[in-house]
């Protein structure tokens, strides 16, 4: 009985102090992800599996329930415990990322997934990303909560092997995402402007060298050429995604009337925003973008009131991790950016992506809770 009272009291305190605006916005995005998965993946299931089952929707729903559990867990736990568990999980998933090179599952020429006995296939970098933000922020603000150049150098030493392992897969999309988030965090932390530009110059020159001088990454150059080329040749998926958005117009064709799912592989992951636009219209896409912007605004408002520098960087890094994925995903779908294979947080189908975003959401909710004095 006493244990029950303690648990109920803990959840009462959690509910009393949680930022309900952020929680509501996250809840809306989760609900939209469930809804769009239900109405858009039944056609995929019937095409790939030869049945009218809700195979993909049910899998999506299972991952959503797992994600909600992670959100609750990471938003409830004590901050000091969150730091400790972040270090442990960062190490575990970093080792998993390393093991991908030897035991990874190759799909379409890339080794990005790991199969573990009794566990479903997962993408280690997705689980590494939330804890990467926490660890980098902790390192930069280590020792009396102040910044110094040794900490910046240590953060560079930490990100370097991650970037190397991603390049070896190869996964340039996640490489650019991780690098940009790191640059955002060190920029916000107050690094010297000339040193910051030096980091950007090194990153840009390294990427260009990889693309043009190493045959393994020639596919990136081909994507860039097809992106610049106005003709649809070699850019079939992006072309069909753009057509779907145009055909959907302002109000869409209606539920189940879209054709992009049947014409483009992985439309429910990399091109989900085009699938939604074709069936529900551009108006609905604007609504979704406004939710993400409202979420970002609320979090950055909390950052301005936060006194702890480490928590500030974690919140900024976590939100930029989500926002950059949104920008890249939408940019690819409307042909403003080359194809990268970036999912849309909360809405795209994919277990690793859903769980990764859920961990980020839990961390954000934890660090935006009302302070108890």
Secondary structure, DSSP 4 states (H G I P E B T S, - for coil): -HHHHHHHHHHHHHHHHS-HHHHHHHHHHHHHHHHHHHHHSHHHHHHHHSS---HHHHHHHHHHHHHHHHHHHHHHS-HHHHHHHHHHHHHHHHHHHHHHHHHEEEETTEEEEE--TTS--B-HHHHHHHHHHHHHHHHHTTTTT---HHHHHHHHHHHHHHHHHHHHHT-HHHHHHHHHHHHHHHHHTT--HHHHHHHHHHHHHHHHHHHHH-GGGHHHHHHHHHHH-SSSTT-HHHHHHHHHHHHHTTT-S-TT---HHHHSTTHHHHTHHHHHHHHH-HHHHHHHHHHHHHHHHHHHHHHHH---HHHHHHHHHHHHHHHHHHHHHHHHHTTSS----PPPTTTS--HHHHHHHHHHHHHHHHHTSPP--
